[in-house]
């Protein structure tokens, strides 16, 4: 099994910054990718940013230039630096890990990010 523990959410004013962290533990082998998704009230969960084991990074168009994903392989931790936050970034942010050939997906418990106008 894989456990993902997130931290760093909170309330911030528009234009502010937050940093999310996600630490993975357990059976963390054959990791394909780690990333962040978000889900706003009444909306579907969507990809925010993702980094593969080979270092390839994908961002949602809505966050390009404002958010930065990074990964510390030694700590099995992935980070999401969020700058120039907008009220529309308000959502629960979920850490995601993809493992193995199938692959299997694991999710964190979610971190609330609220951006006030």
N, C-alpha and C positions, 0 to 999 in steps of 0.2 A: 504494500500500500504506500501511497504518497500523501504527505500532509503539507499543506500550504498555509502559511500564517502571514496575513497581511497587516500592515500598520501604516499610519501616516495620513489617513483621511481627516476631514474636518470642515470647518466653515471658513470661507475667505471671501473678501470683497472682489468684485470684478477688477481684473488687472493684476491680481495677486498671484502667488505661487504656492504650490504644494508639492511634496514629494512622497510618493507611495513606495513601500518596500514589500517584497514577498519572499519569504524564506522557505525553501523546500527541504523536506527531510523524509526519511523512510527509504523506500526502494527507488532511489533516484538514479537509475541506470538507463542507458539507451534513450536519453532525452532527445526528442526531435526539436522541440521549440518551447519557449516560455513567452508568455505575453499577458496583455491586459485587455479585458473587455469591459463594457459598461452597459448598464440598463437604467434608463430613466423611467419614471412612472408612466405606465400606459404604452410603453414602447418595447420593441424587441431588443434583446441583448445584441450588441454590436462590437466588432473588433475595434480596439483603439490603437494598439501597437503590438508587434510580435517580433521576436528575434529567434532565429533558428540556431541550431548547434553549430552551423557553419558560419554564423555571424551575419546572415542576411536579415535585414530589417524591413518591416512593412509598417506603414502608418495609415490610419484613416485620413482621407483628404481633409476632414474638418479639424484635424489637430496638427497637420504638417506645419513645421516652422515654429510651433508653440510647445509641443511635447517632445521629450527625448526618453527613449527606452535604453537601458543599459543592463548589463549582466555581469555579475562577479561569479565566475565558475568555481573559484576556490571556496566561496561561501554559499554556493548554490542559491544565490539570491538574485532577483531581478528588480530593477527600480524603474519608476516612471516619474520623471521630472516634468511638472506641469507649470508652464509659465503663461502669462497673459490670459488668465482664466476668464471665461465668459459664463454668464448665467446658464447658457445652454449646455455647458459642461457638467451641470448638476446631474448626478446619477450615483448609483452604487457601482463601484469599480471592483471587478473580480479578476484575481490572478488565475492564470490558466497554464497548465503544463501538459504537453503532449509527449507520450512515451511509446516506444516500440514500433513495430512494423504495421500494426493494424490501423491506426494507433489507438492507445487508450488516453482518455482525457481526464484531468483532475482539476478541481476548482477550489479556490479559497473561499472563505466565509463571506467575503465582500467588505468593502470599506466605503462608507458614505462620504461623498464629496459634494458640498453645497456651496455654490457661488452666488453671492448676493449682488444685486445691481445697485 
